[in-house]
Amino acid sequence: MRIAIITDNFLPKLDGVTRILDAMLKELQVAGHQVLVIGPDNGIKQFAEAEIIGTTGIPYPFYPELKFNFFRPLFVHRLKAFCPDIIHIVDPTILGGAGVIAARFLHKPLISSYHTNLAQYCSYFGFSLFAEPIWLYKRFIHNQSLLTFCPSPSTASKLITRGFQNLRIWSGGVDITLFHPNRRNEAVRSSWLKNREHPDNKVVLLYVGRISWEKNLRLLVQAFKEMNYQHCHLVIVGDGPAYSDIQQQLSNLPVTFTGYLRDEAFRSEGICELVSDGYTGLLDVQWPNIDQQVISYKEKLKWLINNPISRRVMGQNARTKSQEFLWPRVMNRLLHGYEEAIELGESVSLKQKNTIELLENTGEVSGS
């Protein structure tokens, strides 16, 4: 299959979307598919045998790590020469919107995938006036595609209430060889706890992801401030715009900030379907105010700290559950979606052709 991917976000930037693209392109390479990627110019010309064509952009005011990427006339020429079987726009914004036009111009089937709630980010970063227009724009762009993939049923429910159509579930994958119990490293753990007395008695509370307030980190910070530090230590892996603020708020507390860990970085998706409450982890309920939420969250952390056997059992259950999210299996779902979209595209094209022929024949009859 010949697949064209248009994305406003790409490597070497590290986040959930680029991690998906990384694994996705590698899996497509292994399966023997030919891929063309159009995205921001980050100095990468080829990745996993896929040709990368880049463009320049201007940073978003509320999310400077993402950019308004400009569509170049070259893109249409390269897409036409590549002659894709399908065009996939990933988390579309400006570049993805232009991709919709290109797909129509070239008469190619189009699918999209939804990953980032930009409207919510606007509210977190003080640009709430942009939230509703962004929802309207996102809905319009995604509804131009034959299918829209999203990561979970809960995300799909939210999108349906916003008027998104033709949704399919495509969850992220996991590399269980990278995230394996045998990779537990006591030297790394010791480096985190080097300044603590009785480090073997400490339970490490680990956060991995973008260090930004929209990740609900205020809840973590407030809850940890009220913990009994005799039994726990917080480790925060990642970077982002709230890094300095959180460092300051947690200063003089038992916290280790690692920054980005590129070789070990992984995608952390905040969707409730990944956790079976009491079986693979714990889920907290939504409380009406932040004080109640902090108390509830803190109590669940305390329960985990004080119940090592339950932690171990839930960890084993989670390991078993992760088998459902192996990347080859996840990619098969996407490829089936590509095939479905191609069939839908052919059906739409046939209907359009028949309609045109009917109109032409009707015109001939009327003119005689």
C-alpha positions, -999 to +999 in steps of 0.1 A: +000+000+000+012+035-007+004+058+022+008+096+025+009+110+060+003+147+066+011+159+102+016+192+119+039+175+145+070+153+139+103+140+153+127+148+169+101+166+191+091+141+219+054+138+227+025+113+224+018+121+188+055+119+176+059+086+196+029+072+177+044+084+144+077+068+153+062+034+160+037+037+131+064+044+105+086+015+118+057-009+116+047+002+081+083-003+070+084-038+084+052-046+066+066-034+033+044-004+027+056+027+010+052+060+029+055+097+022+054+121+052+046+158+049+052+177+080+073+204+098+109+208+087+130+194+115+160+185+095+149+149+089+148+138+052+141+101+057+128+080+086+121+042+085+125+044+047+098+070+045+106+102+026+100+133+047+091+166+031+092+196+055+079+231+057+084+261+080+059+273+106+051+298+134+046+287+170+012+287+185+008+314+212-007+290+237+014+260+228+048+271+214+061+236+209+035+232+181+035+254+150+012+268+123+029+249+094+025+264+059+015+242+030+038+245+000+029+240-037+056+214-038+035+192-015+007+188-042+033+179-068+050+153-046+016+138-035+006+136-072+039+119-082+037+096-052+001+086-061-010+073-027-037+047-022-047+067+009-039+100+027-038+101+065-039+135+082-026+131+118-040+154+144-048+180+117-046+218+122-033+241+095-012+216+075-039+190+079-065+213+067-045+219+035-042+181+033-080+179+030-080+202+000-051+182-016-070+149-011-100+164-028-079+178-057-062+145-063-094+124-057-077+103-030-094+087+000-088+106+032-087+095+068-078+114+100-067+107+135-075+127+166-049+129+193-046+164+210-073+184+226-061+218+215-093+235+227-087+223+262-051+236+261-064+270+252-084+271+284-054+260+305-031+286+290-054+316+292-068+317+256-103+304+264-118+326+237-102+304+211-115+271+225-149+271+208-136+282+174-109+255+176-136+229+183-156+241+153-125+240+130-114+206+143-149+191+137-151+206+102-116+192+092-122+157+107-156+154+092-141+158+057-124+125+061-141+091+054-131+079+089-117+095+120-096+074+144-094+083+181-076+066+210-105+054+232-143+050+237-143+079+262-126+102+237-151+090+210-180+099+233-167+134+238-162+138+201-197+125+193-212+152+216-192+177+196-206+165+163-177+144+150-187+116+126-175+083+113-154+075+144-132+045+148-111+034+178-074+032+173-055+030+206-018+035+210+006+006+213+032-006+237+067-021+232+067-048+259+104-056+252+113-020+262+089-019+291+097-052+307+102-062+344+137-074+336+147-039+327+143-028+364+175-010+372+185-008+409+213+016+400+188+041+385+165+037+415+194+043+439+203+075+420+168+088+426+170+080+463+206+087+470+198+115+496+171+095+514+176+076+546+165+039+543+160+041+506+149+004+504+118+013+524+107+040+500+079+035+474+086+055+442+057+074+428+065+079+392+050+105+367+061+103+331+049+127+305+047+163+294+053+187+323+023+210+317-007+220+337-032+205+314-019+171+325-037+176+359-004+181+376-018+205+401-037+176+417-005+156+419+015+185+434-012+193+460-017+157+470+020+150+474+025+181+496+003+164+521+019+129+520+039+112+546+074+114+530+088+087+553+074+060+530+075+076+495+095+095+470+082+113+439+100+110+405+089+132+376+102+123+341+097+147+312+098+184+304+075+211+295+063+247+302+054+240+338+087+224+347+102+254+366+069+262+384+066+226+397+102+225+407+097+256+428+064+244+443+080+211+453+113+225+464+127+210+497+105+180+492+117+144+483+113+148+446+136+139+417+132+156+383+150+138+355+140+159+325+137+140+292+149+104+292+151+099+254+161+062+254+134+053+279+107+078+271+073+065+265+038+077+257+014+081+287-022+084+276-047+098+302-077+076+292-097+057+318-101+026+296-064+017+301-071+010+338-095-016+353-102-003+387-088-026+414-074-051+388-047-033+368-047-001+389-069+024+406-094+050+391-104+081+410-139+095+407-146+131+396-153+152+427-172+185+427-143+206+440-105+204+441-102+200+479-123+168+478-103+156+447-070+161+464-082+141+495-095+113+474-063+111+452-041+113+483-060+084+499-055+062+469-018+069+468-016+061+505-034+028+499-010+018+471+020+027+493+007+006+522-004-025+502+027-039+484+011-072+476-018-056+459+006-033+440+025-063+428-007-082+417-020-052+398+013-048+381+012-084+369-023-080+357-014-048+338+015-066+322-009-093+310-034-067+298-006-049+278-005-079+254-037-065+238-018-033+228+013-047+210+022-025+181+018-051+153-018-058+166-025-021+169-012-014+134-034-041+119-064-022+132-052+009+114-045-010+082-080-025+083-092+011+086-072+021+056-087-007+036-122+002+048-116+039+038-103+029+003-134+008-003-156+037+010-137+060-014-143+038-043-180+035-034-183+073-032-165+078-065-188+053-082-219+070-068-206+104-080-198+089-114-232+074-117-248+107-106-229+126-132-238+102-159-274+103-149-274+141-150-257+141-184-282+116-198-311+136-183-297+167-200-295+149-233-331+138-231-343+172-220-324+189-249-338+166-276 
